[in-house]
Amino acid sequence: MNPSTSMATLSASISALADPPPKLMDGPAMDYFVIEMVNTLRESSSVAISRTKKIEQEMVEAGLLPPPGSATATATTKRESARDSMSSTPRLDGGKGELSEEDEALRQRLESIGMHVGANVAERLCHDRALFSDTLDAIKFICKDLWVACWDKQVDNLRTNHRGVYVLQDNTFKPISRLSSWEGRADALRRAKLYVAMPGGIIRGALARLGFQAAVVPELSSLPQCTFQVKLPKGS
């Protein structure tokens, strides 16, 4: 073998190891994955809720818990609901819509997964950047870099009241761009609330990794448009 050819082959092999070619994936594959993930987690949430209710019923029958209709049980439920609401983002629908118990459990799981994904994506995108000292710079990073990395485009519109509240609007939000329902628009919007839970978690997780603790509330009015209201505490 010609020495020059051998050296060229070796150089190409070393280059491939140092900078491997990107592995591409068909675009709709992620959409199919999300659909299956939502269905799987729905079943998981249903099983978990049924198990919890069974245990609670056994404790009531054993006299360890008051019956569900008693005043004590009602007060306990209210305390637990208040505690739960402090540990998660506000309700997607601001309390106006209706999410079943199972759907709310599913929403929380999807948001939690999104937070882990968002934190890891933000760390990967920012590994060679300086820390963001300004809130607006962090939000612009979310609108541009994170949006492109996750959803192949930038945010269509960004608004702020200059008091820590930012509104990010995507007119054709990819995770819900193919959503529809034979039962009509209202059912499609209800389903969409679950499909924007994970993206909301991604935004929240990314900001948390950047050092900003935020509340992120997805808002839906007409598909496929989606608006995310991001609220940062004063002084961030």
Residue frames relative to the residue before (quaternion, step in Angstrom):
aa qw qx qy qz dx dy dz
M 1.0000 0.0000 0.0000 0.0000 0.00 0.00 0.00
N 0.5300 -0.6302 0.4693 0.3190 3.53 -1.00 0.83
P 0.5148 -0.6675 0.4375 0.3131 3.63 -0.80 0.99
S 0.6504 0.5189 -0.3289 0.4467 3.58 0.96 -0.81
T 0.6383 0.5193 -0.3200 0.4696 3.59 1.07 -0.78
S 0.6423 0.5304 -0.3128 0.4563 3.54 1.03 -0.87
M 0.6628 0.5012 -0.3006 0.4681 3.59 0.95 -0.88
A 0.6402 0.5260 -0.3213 0.4585 3.58 1.02 -0.79
T 0.6470 0.5143 -0.3108 0.4694 3.58 1.04 -0.84
L 0.6529 0.5130 -0.3004 0.4693 3.56 0.99 -0.89
S 0.6482 0.5227 -0.3127 0.4570 3.56 0.98 -0.86
A 0.6545 0.5106 -0.3078 0.4650 3.57 1.00 -0.84
S 0.6427 0.5241 -0.3185 0.4593 3.58 1.05 -0.79
I 0.6579 0.5016 -0.3022 0.4736 3.57 0.98 -0.88
S 0.6404 0.5297 -0.3160 0.4576 3.57 1.03 -0.83
A 0.6479 0.5223 -0.3142 0.4568 3.56 1.04 -0.81
L 0.6503 0.5043 -0.3123 0.4746 3.57 1.09 -0.71
A 0.6857 0.4900 -0.2824 0.4583 3.57 0.97 -0.88
D 0.7974 0.0739 -0.0071 0.5988 3.57 1.00 -0.81
P 0.1191 -0.8436 0.5194 0.0668 3.60 0.37 1.20
P 0.5576 -0.6040 0.4394 0.3623 3.59 -1.07 0.67
P 0.5431 -0.6332 0.4347 0.3394 3.61 -1.02 0.71
K 0.3282 -0.7148 0.5801 0.2117 3.55 -1.13 0.70
L 0.2198 -0.8159 0.5283 0.0829 3.53 -0.52 1.23
M 0.1498 -0.7758 0.6086 0.0730 3.54 -1.18 0.62
D 0.5551 -0.6155 0.4421 0.3429 3.55 -1.02 0.80
G 0.5915 -0.6430 0.3687 0.3174 3.58 -0.85 1.03
P 0.7174 0.4546 -0.2801 0.4475 3.64 0.70 -0.97
A 0.4867 0.6834 -0.4374 0.3237 3.62 1.19 -0.35
M 0.6552 0.5059 -0.3143 0.4647 3.58 1.00 -0.81
D 0.6175 0.5364 -0.3464 0.4593 3.59 1.04 -0.71
Y 0.6593 0.4977 -0.3100 0.4707 3.58 0.94 -0.86
F 0.6305 0.5405 -0.3286 0.4499 3.55 1.04 -0.80
V 0.6594 0.5092 -0.3102 0.4578 3.59 0.91 -0.90
I 0.6231 0.5386 -0.3393 0.4546 3.59 0.99 -0.82
E 0.6902 0.4652 -0.2816 0.4773 3.58 0.87 -0.95
M 0.6209 0.5446 -0.3432 0.4473 3.60 1.04 -0.74
V 0.6527 0.5091 -0.3147 0.4646 3.59 0.93 -0.90
N 0.6679 0.5010 -0.3050 0.4581 3.60 0.90 -0.89
T 0.6594 0.5097 -0.3054 0.4607 3.58 0.98 -0.86
L 0.6865 0.4706 -0.2840 0.4760 3.58 0.90 -0.92
R 0.5774 0.5666 -0.3832 0.4458 3.60 1.11 -0.56
E 0.6655 0.4865 -0.2995 0.4804 3.58 0.91 -0.91
S 0.6425 0.5303 -0.3160 0.4540 3.58 0.98 -0.85
S 0.6586 0.5037 -0.3047 0.4687 3.59 0.95 -0.89
S 0.6359 0.5391 -0.3241 0.4472 3.57 1.00 -0.84
V 0.6595 0.4993 -0.2995 0.4754 3.57 0.97 -0.89
A 0.6626 0.5143 -0.3093 0.4482 3.59 0.92 -0.91
I 0.6609 0.4982 -0.3064 0.4702 3.61 0.95 -0.85
S 0.6440 0.5147 -0.3215 0.4657 3.59 0.96 -0.83
R 0.6469 0.5183 -0.3173 0.4607 3.58 0.99 -0.83
T 0.6550 0.5155 -0.3061 0.4598 3.57 0.98 -0.90
K 0.6620 0.5055 -0.3044 0.4622 3.58 0.94 -0.90
K 0.6313 0.5342 -0.3306 0.4547 3.58 1.04 -0.76
I 0.6599 0.4996 -0.3058 0.4706 3.57 0.96 -0.90
E 0.6489 0.5171 -0.3186 0.4584 3.58 0.96 -0.86
Q 0.6468 0.5155 -0.3214 0.4612 3.58 0.98 -0.82
E 0.6410 0.5193 -0.3216 0.4648 3.59 0.99 -0.80
M 0.6575 0.4996 -0.3068 0.4733 3.59 1.05 -0.79
V 0.6148 0.5300 -0.3407 0.4744 3.62 1.09 -0.67
E 0.6749 0.4959 -0.2891 0.4637 3.57 0.93 -0.93
A 0.6879 0.4598 -0.2769 0.4886 3.57 1.15 -0.61
G 0.5228 -0.6649 0.3944 0.3593 3.57 1.30 -0.05
L 0.4927 0.6733 -0.4207 0.3561 3.58 1.26 0.25
L 0.7556 0.2030 -0.1375 0.6074 3.58 1.27 -0.36
P 0.5023 -0.6314 0.4826 0.3408 3.60 -1.11 0.59
P 0.6243 -0.5319 0.3982 0.4107 3.61 -1.16 0.46
P 0.6562 -0.5612 0.3375 0.3748 3.63 -1.08 0.68
G 0.7239 0.4667 -0.2604 0.4363 3.61 1.00 -0.73
S 0.5220 0.6623 -0.4160 0.3404 3.59 1.23 -0.16
A 0.6412 -0.5381 0.3862 0.3874 3.57 -1.26 0.45
T 0.6325 0.5409 -0.3360 0.4410 3.58 1.02 -0.76
A 0.6609 0.5064 -0.3062 0.4616 3.54 0.96 -0.90
T 0.6370 0.5339 -0.3237 0.4521 3.58 1.02 -0.81
A 0.6598 0.5019 -0.3007 0.4714 3.57 0.97 -0.88
T 0.6376 0.5252 -0.3245 0.4608 3.57 1.03 -0.81
T 0.6439 0.5278 -0.3155 0.4553 3.57 0.99 -0.89
K 0.6536 0.5158 -0.3144 0.4561 3.58 0.96 -0.86
R 0.6484 0.5088 -0.3239 0.4644 3.59 0.98 -0.82
E 0.6633 0.4985 -0.3086 0.4651 3.58 0.95 -0.88
S 0.6390 0.5252 -0.3295 0.4553 3.60 1.02 -0.78
A 0.6471 0.5092 -0.3201 0.4685 3.58 0.99 -0.80
R 0.6593 0.5038 -0.3164 0.4597 3.54 0.98 -0.84
D 0.6459 0.5192 -0.3192 0.4598 3.58 0.97 -0.85
S 0.6683 0.5180 -0.3167 0.4299 3.60 0.92 -0.86
M 0.6362 0.5216 -0.3396 0.4559 3.57 1.14 -0.47
S 0.7083 0.4840 -0.2637 0.4411 3.58 1.14 -0.57
S 0.7503 0.3228 -0.1949 0.5430 3.57 1.25 -0.05
T 0.6515 -0.4750 0.3945 0.4409 3.53 -1.31 0.03
P 0.6092 -0.5423 0.4042 0.4140 3.63 -1.10 0.44
R 0.6781 -0.4898 0.3509 0.4210 3.57 -1.22 0.47
L 0.5840 -0.6170 0.4082 0.3341 3.54 -1.00 0.88
D 0.7789 0.3581 -0.1728 0.4851 3.53 0.98 -0.87
G 0.5083 -0.6646 0.4148 0.3578 3.56 1.27 0.26
G 0.6554 -0.5286 0.3093 0.4420 3.57 1.21 0.44
K 0.5765 0.6191 -0.3733 0.3808 3.62 1.23 -0.14
G 0.7099 0.4168 -0.2627 0.5033 3.58 1.01 -0.74
E 0.4355 -0.6804 0.5214 0.2750 3.53 -1.31 -0.12
L 0.0051 -0.7503 0.6607 -0.0210 3.52 -0.84 1.10
S 0.4242 -0.6971 0.5122 0.2681 3.55 -0.79 0.98
E 0.6903 -0.4705 0.3462 0.4268 3.53 -1.31 0.28
E 0.6683 0.4917 -0.2991 0.4714 3.56 0.96 -0.86
D 0.6580 0.5070 -0.3181 0.4570 3.60 0.95 -0.82
E 0.6402 0.5150 -0.3310 0.4641 3.59 1.02 -0.73
A 0.6336 0.5107 -0.3267 0.4806 3.58 1.03 -0.76
L 0.6366 0.5186 -0.3124 0.4777 3.56 1.07 -0.81
R 0.6388 0.5338 -0.3254 0.4484 3.59 0.94 -0.87
Q 0.6663 0.5066 -0.3050 0.4543 3.57 0.92 -0.87
R 0.6494 0.5072 -0.3214 0.4666 3.58 1.01 -0.76
L 0.6536 0.5088 -0.3133 0.4646 3.57 0.95 -0.85
E 0.6406 0.5188 -0.3230 0.4648 3.58 0.99 -0.81
S 0.6472 0.5252 -0.3150 0.4539 3.58 0.98 -0.86
I 0.6357 0.5064 -0.3238 0.4843 3.60 0.99 -0.82
G 0.6499 0.5303 -0.3132 0.4453 3.57 0.94 -0.89
M 0.6303 0.5420 -0.3424 0.4379 3.59 0.99 -0.76
H 0.6511 0.4983 -0.3149 0.4781 3.60 0.98 -0.80
V 0.6559 0.5064 -0.3099 0.4661 3.58 0.94 -0.90
G 0.6754 0.5112 -0.2973 0.4405 3.59 0.85 -0.95
A 0.6405 0.5237 -0.3260 0.4574 3.56 0.98 -0.82
N 0.6881 0.4790 -0.2855 0.4643 3.59 0.91 -0.89
V 0.6438 0.5113 -0.3281 0.4652 3.59 1.00 -0.78
A 0.6526 0.5147 -0.3166 0.4572 3.59 0.94 -0.86
E 0.6478 0.5162 -0.3211 0.4591 3.57 0.98 -0.81
R 0.6576 0.5058 -0.3088 0.4651 3.57 1.00 -0.81
L 0.6984 0.4730 -0.2771 0.4601 3.59 0.94 -0.86
C 0.7630 0.3887 -0.1894 0.4804 3.59 1.10 -0.64
H 0.3524 0.7853 -0.4714 0.1919 3.59 1.21 0.13
D 0.7700 0.2979 -0.1856 0.5327 3.62 1.11 -0.51
R 0.5653 0.5822 -0.3919 0.4335 3.59 1.19 0.51
A 0.5242 -0.5924 0.5022 0.3494 3.50 -1.29 0.38
L 0.6229 -0.5441 0.4006 0.3944 3.58 -1.22 0.44
F 0.4435 -0.6682 0.5240 0.2868 3.56 -1.11 0.68
S 0.1916 -0.7943 0.5678 0.0998 3.58 -0.67 1.08
D 0.7272 0.3855 -0.2152 0.5257 3.56 1.22 -0.49
T 0.5355 -0.6534 0.4361 0.3101 3.57 -0.91 0.94
L 0.6563 0.5282 -0.3182 0.4348 3.58 0.89 -0.92
D 0.6289 0.5283 -0.3405 0.4576 3.60 1.02 -0.74
A 0.6429 0.5149 -0.3207 0.4677 3.59 1.01 -0.79
I 0.6560 0.4998 -0.3108 0.4726 3.58 0.97 -0.83
K 0.6330 0.5181 -0.3321 0.4697 3.61 1.01 -0.76
F 0.6051 0.5425 -0.3474 0.4679 3.58 1.08 -0.69
I 0.6418 0.5135 -0.3161 0.4737 3.57 1.00 -0.84
C 0.6926 0.5049 -0.2712 0.4380 3.58 0.90 -0.99
K 0.7590 0.3539 -0.1911 0.5121 3.56 1.04 -0.72
D 0.8010 0.3428 -0.1899 0.4525 3.58 0.17 -1.29
L 0.7058 0.4547 -0.2848 0.4626 3.59 0.75 -1.01
W 0.6538 0.5253 -0.3191 0.4413 3.60 0.92 -0.88
V 0.6576 0.4998 -0.3087 0.4717 3.57 0.96 -0.87
A 0.6687 0.5114 -0.3062 0.4445 3.58 0.92 -0.91
C 0.7613 0.3851 -0.2004 0.4816 3.60 0.95 -0.85
W 0.8450 0.1602 -0.0185 0.5098 3.58 0.90 -0.93
D 0.5549 -0.7068 0.3423 0.2744 3.56 1.22 0.67
K 0.7662 0.2200 -0.1828 0.5755 3.62 1.13 0.42
Q 0.4991 -0.6225 0.4976 0.3404 3.54 -1.30 0.18
V 0.6442 -0.4929 0.4074 0.4195 3.55 -1.31 0.27
D 0.4620 -0.7006 0.4739 0.2666 3.60 -0.99 0.78
N 0.8173 0.0058 0.0363 0.5751 3.57 1.02 -0.69
L 0.0732 -0.7779 0.6238 0.0203 3.56 -1.05 0.86
R 0.0106 0.7882 -0.6141 0.0389 3.56 -0.84 1.05
T 0.0264 -0.7916 0.6101 0.0210 3.55 -1.20 0.51
N 0.3684 -0.7080 0.5507 0.2444 3.56 -1.20 0.49
H 0.4472 -0.7164 0.4184 0.3343 3.57 1.39 0.17
R 0.6380 0.4774 -0.3410 0.4988 3.58 1.18 0.58
G 0.7299 -0.4436 0.2301 0.4664 3.53 1.15 0.63
V 0.6502 0.4717 -0.3313 0.4950 3.60 1.24 0.11
Y 0.0462 -0.7956 0.6036 -0.0235 3.56 -0.79 1.10
V 0.1741 -0.7743 0.6029 0.0818 3.57 -1.01 0.85
L 0.1034 -0.7985 0.5930 0.0047 3.57 -0.58 1.23
Q 0.0674 -0.8301 0.5534 -0.0105 3.56 -0.58 1.15
D 0.0689 -0.7608 0.6452 0.0091 3.53 -0.94 1.03
N 0.3325 -0.7981 0.4731 0.1693 3.57 -0.49 1.19
T 0.7688 0.1489 -0.1021 0.6134 3.57 1.23 -0.44
F 0.0345 -0.8511 0.5238 -0.0015 3.55 0.58 1.17
K 0.4983 -0.7343 0.3791 0.2622 3.53 -0.50 1.26
P 0.6711 0.5173 -0.3402 0.4079 3.69 0.76 -0.83
I 0.7751 0.2915 -0.1845 0.5293 3.62 1.14 -0.44
S 0.3908 0.7585 -0.4563 0.2525 3.59 1.27 0.14
R 0.7485 0.3618 -0.2136 0.5131 3.61 1.13 -0.54
L 0.4569 0.7065 -0.4397 0.3141 3.58 1.26 0.12
S 0.1774 0.7459 -0.6322 0.1116 3.54 -1.08 0.80
S 0.1496 -0.7840 0.5936 0.1031 3.55 -1.24 0.21
W 0.4592 -0.6831 0.4893 0.2883 3.56 -0.93 0.85
E 0.6152 0.5498 -0.3454 0.4472 3.59 1.28 -0.25
G 0.6800 -0.5176 0.2840 0.4347 3.59 1.26 0.02
R 0.7575 -0.4248 0.2770 0.4111 3.52 -1.40 0.16
A 0.6494 0.5364 -0.3310 0.4254 3.60 0.90 -0.89
D 0.6694 0.4818 -0.3001 0.4792 3.59 0.97 -0.82
A 0.6218 0.5365 -0.3424 0.4564 3.60 1.04 -0.72
L 0.6495 0.5039 -0.3134 0.4755 3.60 1.00 -0.81
R 0.6325 0.5277 -0.3353 0.4573 3.59 1.00 -0.77
R 0.6604 0.4936 -0.3007 0.4794 3.57 0.97 -0.84
A 0.6386 0.5556 -0.3254 0.4215 3.56 1.01 -0.84
K 0.5717 0.6046 -0.3799 0.4041 3.60 1.10 -0.62
L 0.6638 0.4808 -0.3022 0.4867 3.56 1.10 -0.65
Y 0.6891 0.4949 -0.2879 0.4442 3.57 1.02 -0.76
V 0.6806 0.4318 -0.3095 0.5045 3.63 1.19 -0.22
A 0.4468 0.6932 -0.4570 0.3332 3.61 1.26 0.03
M 0.6751 0.4842 -0.2980 0.4702 3.58 0.91 -0.87
P 0.6438 0.4941 -0.3410 0.4743 3.67 0.86 -0.76
G 0.6210 0.5280 -0.3464 0.4642 3.59 1.02 -0.73
G 0.6517 0.5042 -0.3043 0.4781 3.56 1.05 -0.77
I 0.6087 0.5535 -0.3514 0.4467 3.58 1.06 -0.74
I 0.6566 0.5012 -0.3055 0.4737 3.58 0.93 -0.92
R 0.6773 0.5024 -0.2875 0.4542 3.56 0.87 -0.97
G 0.6733 0.4994 -0.2906 0.4613 3.58 0.97 -0.89
A 0.6346 0.5288 -0.3274 0.4587 3.58 1.03 -0.80
L 0.6655 0.4916 -0.3010 0.4741 3.57 0.94 -0.88
A 0.6283 0.5346 -0.3375 0.4534 3.58 1.02 -0.75
R 0.6592 0.4956 -0.3118 0.4718 3.59 0.99 -0.80
L 0.6643 0.4795 -0.2956 0.4914 3.58 1.19 -0.54
G 0.6039 -0.6010 0.3366 0.4011 3.57 1.30 -0.03
F 0.6308 0.5092 -0.3344 0.4806 3.59 1.26 0.31
Q 0.2220 -0.7717 0.5846 0.1157 3.58 -0.62 1.14
A 0.0263 0.8355 -0.5411 0.0916 3.56 -0.43 1.22
A 0.3192 -0.6617 0.6309 0.2495 3.50 -1.38 0.35
V 0.0948 -0.8054 0.5850 0.0072 3.58 -0.76 1.06
V 0.0256 -0.8124 0.5812 -0.0380 3.57 -0.62 1.15
P 0.2589 -0.7558 0.5794 0.1614 3.62 -0.54 1.11
E 0.0921 -0.7861 0.6101 0.0357 3.57 -1.05 0.80
L 0.1000 -0.8041 0.5859 0.0046 3.55 -0.88 1.03
S 0.0255 -0.7959 0.6048 0.0117 3.54 -0.97 0.87
S 0.7845 -0.0652 0.0510 0.6146 3.57 1.04 -0.79
L 0.3916 -0.7274 0.5194 0.2185 3.56 -0.80 1.04
P 0.6295 -0.1856 -0.7488 -0.0922 1.54 -2.10 1.41
Q 0.3519 0.7428 -0.5044 0.2646 3.61 1.10 0.52
C 0.0098 0.7846 -0.6196 0.0166 3.55 -1.07 0.77
T 0.1382 -0.7777 0.6108 0.0555 3.56 -1.03 0.86
F 0.1578 -0.7727 0.6095 0.0806 3.54 -0.97 0.91
Q 0.1878 -0.7622 0.6107 0.1044 3.54 -0.78 1.05
V 0.1034 -0.8028 0.5871 0.0053 3.55 -0.61 1.20
K 0.0544 -0.8090 0.5852 -0.0098 3.56 -0.62 1.14
L 0.1174 -0.7926 0.5977 0.0258 3.52 -0.71 1.17
P 0.5339 -0.6320 0.4406 0.3484 3.60 -0.99 0.73
K 0.5996 -0.5703 0.4192 0.3735 3.56 -1.14 0.61
G 0.7601 0.3470 -0.2763 0.4748 3.54 -1.01 0.87
S 0.4915 0.6579 -0.4344 0.3700 3.60 1.30 -0.07
